[in-house]
Amino acid sequence: VQLVEPGGGLVQPGGSLRLSCAASGSIRSIYAMGWYRQGAGKQRELVAQITRDGTTNYADSVKGRFTISMDNAKNTVDLQMNSLKPEDTVVYYCQLIPIDPYESTNWGQGTQVTVSS
């Protein structure tokens, strides 16, 4: 399974950015997709996750600002990020959790988001 994450980039504080992730390859069935982020020297942390039935989970730091959505037919997941803050500046990673618990979780290569004036 390959996860491709176009998007990311530079945006001013208070601005918006949309991240997209497309899964391809040998995909049997997806339990959930999501976005994590990781700053330098820090652990990777959950930003938002969505299950195939539409159940969402957000980090407290992004609630009310970020919205995650998934297209089950296309195996894509998007993250709409509004009211961005400088502290949102990190690398964002796409995640795919297969429904088969014996299959590994898949990760994208990461995309840099920079919030700066």
Residue pairs with C-beta under 8 A, 6 or more apart in sequence:
1 23
1 24
1 25
1 26
1 27
1 96
1 98
1 106
2 23
2 24
2 25
3 21
3 22
3 23
3 94
3 95
3 96
3 106
3 107
3 108
3 109
4 21
4 22
4 24
4 108
5 19
5 20
5 21
5 92
5 93
5 94
5 108
5 109
5 110
5 111
6 20
6 111
7 17
7 18
7 19
7 20
7 111
8 17
8 19
8 92
8 111
8 112
8 113
9 17
9 112
9 113
9 114
10 114
10 115
10 116
11 17
11 84
11 113
11 114
11 115
12 84
12 115
12 116
12 117
13 84
13 85
13 86
13 115
13 116
13 117
14 83
14 84
15 84
15 115
16 80
16 81
16 82
16 83
16 84
17 81
17 84
17 113
18 78
18 79
18 80
18 81
19 35
19 78
19 79
19 81
19 92
19 94
19 111
19 113
20 76
20 77
20 78
20 79
21 33
21 35
21 76
21 77
21 78
21 94
21 108
22 74
22 75
22 76
23 30
23 33
23 75
23 76
23 96
23 106
24 75
27 75
27 96
27 98
28 98
28 99
28 100
28 103
29 52
29 98
29 99
29 100
30 52
30 72
30 75
30 96
30 97
30 98
30 99
31 51
31 52
31 97
31 98
31 99
32 49
32 50
32 51
32 52
32 95
32 96
32 97
33 49
33 50
33 70
33 77
33 94
33 95
33 96
33 97
34 46
34 47
34 48
34 49
34 50
34 57
34 68
34 77
34 94
34 95
34 97
35 47
35 48
35 49
35 68
35 77
35 79
35 92
35 93
35 94
35 95
36 44
36 45
36 46
36 47
36 92
36 93
36 95
37 44
37 45
37 47
37 88
37 90
37 91
37 92
37 93
37 113
38 44
38 45
38 90
38 91
38 93
38 110
39 90
39 91
44 93
45 59
46 57
46 59
47 58
47 59
47 62
47 66
47 79
47 92
48 56
48 57
48 58
48 59
48 62
48 66
48 67
48 68
48 79
49 56
49 57
49 68
49 95
50 56
50 57
50 68
50 69
50 70
50 77
52 70
52 72
52 99
54 70
56 68
58 66
58 68
61 87
62 81
62 88
65 81
65 82
65 83
65 84
66 79
66 80
66 81
66 82
67 79
67 80
67 82
68 77
68 78
68 79
68 80
69 77
69 78
69 80
70 76
70 77
70 78
71 77
71 78
77 94
79 92
81 88
81 113
84 113
84 115
85 115
86 115
86 116
87 115
88 113
88 115
89 113
89 114
89 115
89 116
90 112
90 113
91 110
91 111
91 112
91 113
92 110
92 111
92 112
92 113
93 107
93 108
93 109
93 110
93 111
94 107
94 108
95 105
95 106
95 107
95 108
96 105
96 106
96 107
97 105
98 104
98 105
98 106
